[in-house]
Amino acid sequence: MSGFEDFPLVSGSRYKPVVLAHRGDHRIHKPNSLLAVTSSLSSGADGAEVDLRLGAEGGVFLSHDPVQKGYQLARAREEDAELEKLAICTLDKVLASSPGEMLLNLELKRDPLERVEEFTESVLSKCGPYVGSKRLLFSSFDRKLVESLKTKAPEAKVALLLEYRTSVDRSISYAKELGLFGLNLHYRKALGKSLERCLEAGLKVNVWTLDDEKSAIDLSYHPVTGIITNKIAEIRRVVG
């Protein structure tokens, strides 16, 4: 089974990166829903990038926003009926339902209640023996979450997510010091010297969220690990 560390594959003078469905295949299903995630492969992706939020009593849910239709995810319990009404999925269901060959980039969103240790402990516990799996990549913009993940699970593949305005050079030093798997770069930072410096430092690079086909072709001439996209079929077609 291929995993994040096996990519990019080489295809002639070009590279073949992982294609990850941004919040699953949300052009067909609700973003971050179980159906959006599980349909990613049939839509042409190698896997999905999903957003995680910590609820109450250790529950972990898929949601980009902390509140959905007035429902606060930070207070949610896994048995709440409201979850089903809003089609909010648990991490447990995603892990149980994902095909064995599916790659998952689990992004831990900043917790409004700042429960850093509880959040990472719950996520790692739910992933269990798959924490160090080739098919799981953990990422976050929140450096406290990144550091907690790496401290608790040194074997895990953990990447720092960078906002467009975040210094790439300082992030490279931080990632090297912490022993991170790599950096998830904003697509506007993923071509040119910033990308070259990341790769020269031995860091794996995943690019978010890239929907432009020409830019994807340009990236395929560089050893980028993965592309996170909303346009699964289009990006798959141009990168192979």
PENORRA-V131864 format. One record per residue. RES is the residue in one small letter. SS is DSSP state (A for helix, B for strand, O for the rest). OMEGA is omega in whole degrees, 0 to 359 (* if undefined). D_LAST is the distance of its C-alpha to the last C-alpha in Angstrom with 2 decimals. Layout:
[[RES SS OMEGA D_LAST] [RES SS OMEGA D_LAST]]
This chain:
[[m O 179 18.22] [s O 179 15.61] [g O 184 16.78] [f A 183 16.51] [e A 180 18.13] [d A 183 15.66] [f O 4 12.82] [p O 172 11.21] [l B 180 10.12] [v B 178 10.58] [s B 183 8.67] [g O 180 11.49] [s O 183 12.64] [r B 177 9.69] [y B 179 8.85] [k B 181 6.25] [p O 170 8.45] [v B 172 9.74] [v B 181 9.58] [l B 178 13.27] [a B 181 15.15] [h B 185 18.04] [r O 183 21.16] [g O 180 19.31] [d O 187 18.38] [h O 172 21.42] [r O 178 20.84] [i O 185 22.19] [h O 178 24.34] [k O 178 26.45] [p O 178 24.67] [n O 176 25.08] [s O 180 26.50] [l A 180 26.02] [l A 178 24.43] [a A 181 21.96] [v A 186 20.92] [t A 179 20.94] [s O 183 19.04] [s O 182 16.01] [l O 181 14.32] [s O 178 15.14] [s O 176 13.74] [g O 180 10.17] [a O 173 10.79] [d O 182 11.45] [g B 184 14.84] [a B 170 17.15] [e B 183 19.22] [v B 181 22.80] [d B 180 26.16] [l B 175 29.15] [r B 179 32.82] [l B 175 35.92] [g O 177 38.49] [a A 174 41.98] [e A 175 42.92] [g A 178 39.64] [g O 178 37.45] [v B 187 33.87] [f B 177 32.25] [l B 178 29.00] [s O 176 29.82] [h O 184 28.90] [d O 180 32.49] [p O 181 35.64] [v B 175 37.42] [q B 180 36.40] [k O 178 39.05] [g O 182 41.75] [y B 184 40.68] [q B 182 40.45] [l A 182 37.81] [a A 180 39.73] [r A 186 42.63] [a O 173 40.71] [r O 186 41.41] [e O 181 39.15] [e O 182 41.82] [d O 180 42.19] [a A 182 42.01] [e A 180 40.64] [l A 180 37.25] [e A 179 36.72] [k A 182 38.02] [l O 181 35.50] [a O 177 32.62] [i O 187 32.37] [c O 174 30.72] [t B 175 31.76] [l A 179 29.69] [d A 182 31.40] [k A 179 30.04] [v A 181 26.43] [l A 181 26.73] [a A 187 28.54] [s A 184 26.18] [s O 176 22.71] [p O 184 21.15] [g O 182 21.34] [e O 185 17.65] [m O 176 17.17] [l B 181 16.89] [l B 170 19.43] [n B 183 20.23] [l B 179 23.92] [e B 177 25.36] [l B 180 29.15] [k O 177 30.75] [r O 182 34.04] [d O 181 36.86] [p O 179 39.64] [l O 176 42.19] [e O 179 40.88] [r O 187 40.77] [v A 185 38.51] [e A 179 39.66] [e A 181 39.95] [f A 183 36.43] [t A 179 34.75] [e A 181 37.10] [s A 180 36.26] [v A 181 32.47] [l A 179 32.68] [s A 181 35.23] [k A 178 33.12] [c A 174 30.12] [g A 183 32.66] [p A 181 31.46] [y A 182 27.80] [v O 180 28.51] [g O 183 27.24] [s O 177 24.41] [k O 187 21.00] [r O 180 19.57] [l B 172 21.86] [l B 177 21.79] [f B 179 24.87] [s B 177 25.14] [s B 169 27.84] [f O 185 29.32] [d O 184 32.67] [r A 176 33.57] [k A 178 36.27] [l A 178 33.81] [v A 181 31.50] [e A 179 34.55] [s A 178 35.86] [l A 184 32.66] [k A 178 32.54] [t A 182 36.28] [k A 185 36.30] [a O 181 33.21] [p O 182 32.59] [e O 183 30.03] [a O 173 27.81] [k O 184 24.69] [v B 179 25.90] [a B 174 24.47] [l B 175 26.49] [l B 181 25.24] [l O 168 26.27] [e O 182 27.60] [y O 185 27.00] [r O 181 30.55] [t O 179 30.60] [s O 179 31.26] [v A 183 28.31] [d A 179 30.69] [r A 179 32.97] [s A 176 30.13] [i A 179 28.88] [s A 179 32.44] [y A 182 32.73] [a A 179 29.54] [k A 181 30.66] [e A 183 34.15] [l A 182 33.06] [g O 181 30.58] [l O 177 27.64] [f O 181 24.12] [g B 179 22.89] [l B 172 22.85] [n B 187 20.98] [l B 169 21.15] [h B 187 21.62] [y A 180 18.93] [r A 177 21.76] [k A 192 22.56] [a O 174 19.12] [l O 179 19.32] [g O 189 22.21] [k A 180 24.88] [s A 178 24.50] [l A 180 21.03] [e A 181 22.34] [r A 177 25.38] [c A 182 23.54] [l A 178 21.46] [e A 179 24.65] [a O 179 26.43] [g O 181 24.14] [l O 175 22.84] [k B 183 19.46] [v B 168 18.10] [n B 186 16.49] [v B 179 16.44] [w B 324 18.10] [t O 191 17.98] [l O 180 15.41] [d O 183 14.98] [d O 186 14.87] [e A 180 11.84] [k A 178 13.40] [s A 178 14.09] [a A 177 10.59] [i A 178 9.71] [d A 180 12.99] [l A 184 12.33] [s O 174 9.35] [y O 177 12.27] [h O 182 14.08] [p O 176 14.03] [v O 183 13.62] [t O 185 13.52] [g B 175 12.31] [i B 175 12.12] [i B 189 14.64] [t B 171 14.38] [n O 185 16.44] [k O 189 13.90] [i A 185 11.53] [a A 182 10.24] [e A 180 10.11] [i A 176 8.27] [r A 183 5.59] [r A 186 5.55] [v A 180 5.72] [v A 177 3.81] [g O * 0.00]]
